[in-house]
Amino acid sequence: MEWHPTDAQSLAIIDREVGDHALSPAEYEIVRRAIYATADFDYKSLIHFSDLALQSGAAALAARTTIIVDVPMVQVGINTNIQNTFANPIYCSMETITRPQKEKTRAAWGIETLARRYPEGIFVVGQSQTALMTLATLIKSEEIKPTLVVATPSGFLDVETAKSRLSDSLVPHIRTGGRKGSAVVAAAIVNALVDLAWQAYGGTNAG
């Protein structure tokens, strides 16, 4: 990601306002990027990391693991950074050709189709509550075993249940707690993780 002087100034403001914290340097980089994308300092306490989430995610990116996203906004938000680094394939559940099904939304049916095709993929659900519920169900039934799940949909009922089920699973994940979240937050988290992974692996697995 290219940075400009205004970006550095904004990040310096975030650093000052956040102050002391207990996050690791890598975790903090992801949190500050989410704050930068939203101007919402609540994300300092709302973003949660499971054990090994960053290590697993970085290794999966370096291995060019397929990335599955729920909505085009996430795909557009991460595509340039991905193509300039590890060049992982990215598929969007909303754009997946599936047979019509009344019981599920297009995003949920698309993510199920892609999950069965790429059971160990990186899954990024930024907006669709139904896609996250479907993903959580597939994980609980052990039909899929993602290398990383990024889950940041906003919502009031089902989304909190899905996030808690994700929290209870052994799958490496980064999630927002509570009701807040968005596709913008998901893209910011993934882009920060890509940059961290690119620094860690130095492009040795790419090219």
MIFI-195689 format. One line per 2 residues: number of its first residue (from 1); their letters; for each residue x, y, z of C-alpha. Coordinates in Angstrom, 3 decimals, decimal comma, m for minus. Layout:
N
NUM	A	X/Y/Z ~ ...
END
This chain:
207
1	ME	0,000/0,000/0,000 ~ 1,305/3,451/m0,883
3	WH	1,421/5,987/1,902 ~ 1,419/9,783/1,624
5	PT	2,414/12,465/4,182 ~ m1,229/12,990/5,150
7	DA	m1,509/9,272/5,947 ~ 1,477/9,476/8,270
9	QS	0,019/12,527/9,992 ~ m3,324/10,787/10,462
11	LA	m1,671/7,655/11,846 ~ 0,335/9,808/14,265
13	II	m2,918/11,323/15,529 ~ m4,351/7,821/15,996
15	DR	m1,240/6,750/17,924 ~ m1,572/9,738/20,257
17	EV	m5,272/9,242/20,883 ~ m5,033/5,481/21,396
19	GD	m2,199/5,860/23,890 ~ m1,145/2,827/25,916
21	HA	m2,507/m0,567/24,913 ~ m1,825/m4,271/25,395
23	LS	m1,851/m5,242/21,724 ~ 1,142/m6,817/20,019
25	PA	2,811/m4,631/17,327 ~ 1,163/m6,650/14,542
27	EY	m2,257/m6,571/16,217 ~ m1,947/m2,843/16,779
29	EI	m1,064/m2,244/13,121 ~ m4,289/m3,978/12,106
31	VR	m6,367/m2,088/14,677 ~ m4,926/1,328/13,748
33	RA	m5,612/0,664/10,069 ~ m9,243/m0,134/10,907
35	IY	m9,457/3,058/12,943 ~ m7,865/4,996/10,082
37	AT	m10,411/3,609/7,610 ~ m13,404/4,450/9,819
39	AD	m12,277/7,250/12,197 ~ m13,886/5,116/14,908
41	FD	m11,703/4,531/17,949 ~ m14,091/1,902/19,322
43	YK	m12,262/m0,604/17,136 ~ m9,373/m0,502/19,592
45	SL	m11,460/m2,753/21,842 ~ m13,827/m4,285/19,280
47	IH	m11,325/m6,189/17,140 ~ m10,468/m9,590/18,574
49	FS	m7,722/m11,985/17,490 ~ m7,798/m15,719/18,086
51	DL	m4,617/m17,600/18,925 ~ m2,359/m17,938/15,886
53	AL	m4,696/m15,852/13,700 ~ m1,943/m13,577/12,417
55	QS	0,626/m16,354/11,957 ~ m1,850/m18,613/10,182
57	GA	m3,171/m15,794/8,022 ~ 0,273/m14,578/6,993
59	AA	1,439/m18,103/6,129 ~ m1,730/m18,730/4,111
61	LA	m1,258/m15,505/2,171 ~ 2,352/m16,406/1,414
63	AR	1,229/m19,853/0,228 ~ m1,167/m18,130/m2,204
65	TT	m4,209/m19,647/m0,505 ~ m7,491/m18,762/m2,224
67	II	m9,404/m15,853/m0,661 ~ m13,213/m15,939/m0,556
69	VD	m15,073/m12,696/0,200 ~ m18,781/m12,075/0,711
71	VP	m19,363/m8,833/m1,216 ~ m17,725/m6,958/m4,138
73	MV	m16,812/m4,021/m1,869 ~ m14,354/m6,219/0,041
75	QV	m12,935/m7,651/m3,177 ~ m12,378/m4,185/m4,649
77	GI	m10,878/m2,976/m1,366 ~ m8,184/m5,677/m1,197
79	NT	m7,595/m6,572/m4,844 ~ m4,850/m4,051/m5,682
81	NI	m2,814/m4,871/m2,585 ~ m3,170/m8,622/m3,162
83	QN	m2,176/m8,388/m6,826 ~ 0,860/m6,264/m5,948
85	TF	2,072/m8,811/m3,389 ~ 1,146/m12,504/m3,197
87	AN	m1,416/m12,496/m6,045 ~ m3,796/m14,910/m4,297
89	PI	m6,923/m15,835/m6,271 ~ m9,976/m13,931/m4,939
91	YC	m13,567/m15,104/m5,391 ~ m16,708/m13,246/m4,343
93	SM	m19,740/m15,158/m3,079 ~ m22,150/m12,606/m4,556
95	ET	m20,709/m13,211/m8,016 ~ m20,620/m17,002/m7,819
97	IT	m22,881/m18,823/m10,235 ~ m25,125/m21,080/m8,179
99	RP	m28,458/m22,748/m8,655 ~ m31,349/m20,666/m7,273
101	QK	m32,357/m21,488/m3,731 ~ m35,151/m19,752/m1,853
103	EK	m33,981/m20,743/1,621 ~ m30,688/m18,816/1,440
105	TR	m29,532/m15,388/0,351 ~ m27,295/m15,070/m2,673
107	AA	m24,289/m14,297/m0,450 ~ m24,937/m17,288/1,827
109	WG	m25,458/m19,728/m1,031 ~ m22,389/m18,363/m2,821
111	IE	m20,173/m18,666/0,247 ~ m21,353/m22,241/0,847
113	TL	m20,573/m23,148/m2,757 ~ m17,099/m21,615/m2,556
115	AR	m16,438/m23,051/0,910 ~ m17,027/m26,564/m0,371
117	RY	m14,714/m25,827/m3,279 ~ m11,987/m24,244/m1,122
119	PE	m12,506/m25,716/2,387 ~ m9,120/m24,502/3,656
121	GI	m9,338/m21,029/2,130 ~ m9,131/m17,575/3,688
123	FV	m12,670/m16,294/4,255 ~ m13,475/m12,590/4,589
125	VG	m17,060/m11,743/5,575 ~ m17,420/m7,993/5,849
127	QS	m21,103/m7,344/5,366 ~ m23,395/m10,354/4,981
129	QT	m24,847/m11,732/8,209 ~ m26,302/m14,739/6,381
131	AL	m22,954/m15,581/4,817 ~ m21,321/m15,548/8,255
133	MT	m24,049/m17,759/9,727 ~ m23,589/m20,231/6,872
135	LA	m19,823/m20,207/7,333 ~ m20,122/m20,724/11,095
137	TL	m22,430/m23,716/10,504 ~ m20,010/m25,323/8,036
139	IK	m17,123/m24,817/10,476 ~ m19,066/m26,274/13,409
141	SE	m19,992/m29,376/11,392 ~ m16,305/m29,696/10,428
143	EI	m17,174/m29,688/6,731 ~ m14,555/m26,982/6,176
145	KP	m11,405/m25,889/8,007 ~ m10,426/m22,361/6,935
147	TL	m6,862/m21,183/7,463 ~ m8,266/m17,802/8,511
149	VV	m11,666/m16,126/8,877 ~ m12,057/m12,345/9,022
151	AT	m15,593/m11,548/10,222 ~ m16,788/m7,956/10,568
153	PS	m20,505/m7,685/9,628 ~ m22,637/m5,242/11,572
155	GF	m25,988/m6,340/12,982 ~ m28,148/m6,928/16,025
157	LD	m29,261/m10,555/16,317 ~ m27,866/m13,387/14,242
159	VE	m24,538/m11,700/13,594 ~ m23,576/m11,679/17,271
161	TA	m24,523/m15,365/17,530 ~ m22,400/m16,195/14,482
163	KS	m19,440/m14,232/15,835 ~ m19,680/m16,044/19,176
165	RL	m19,801/m19,408/17,399 ~ m16,709/m18,384/15,475
167	SD	m15,056/m17,407/18,748 ~ m15,827/m20,847/20,206
169	SL	m14,330/m22,657/17,208 ~ m10,673/m23,579/16,850
171	VP	m10,423/m21,831/13,479 ~ m7,935/m18,923/13,392
173	HI	m9,956/m15,727/13,073 ~ m10,074/m11,965/13,419
175	RT	m13,504/m10,624/14,292 ~ m15,295/m7,532/15,495
177	GG	m17,213/m7,911/18,713 ~ m20,699/m6,541/19,280
179	RK	m22,871/m4,861/16,681 ~ m20,347/m2,744/14,799
181	GS	m18,536/m3,670/11,619 ~ m18,500/m3,184/7,857
183	AV	m16,917/m4,217/4,579 ~ m14,580/m1,238/4,974
185	VA	m13,269/m2,663/8,253 ~ m12,790/m6,095/6,684
187	AA	m10,780/m4,626/3,803 ~ m8,641/m2,577/6,200
189	IV	m7,864/m5,674/8,294 ~ m6,930/m7,767/5,272
191	NA	m4,787/m5,038/3,714 ~ m2,893/m4,567/6,976
193	LV	m2,359/m8,332/7,271 ~ m1,139/m8,506/3,653
195	DL	1,384/m5,740/4,320 ~ 2,593/m7,458/7,498
197	AW	2,875/m10,810/5,724 ~ 4,760/m9,242/2,808
199	QA	7,253/m7,718/5,263 ~ 7,619/m11,020/7,119
201	YG	8,075/m13,181/4,042 ~ 9,913/m10,549/2,007
203	GT	8,328/m11,778/m1,173 ~ 10,326/m15,011/m0,920
205	NA	7,275/m17,163/m1,691 ~ 6,057/m14,929/m4,472
207	G	7,412/m14,481/m7,936
END
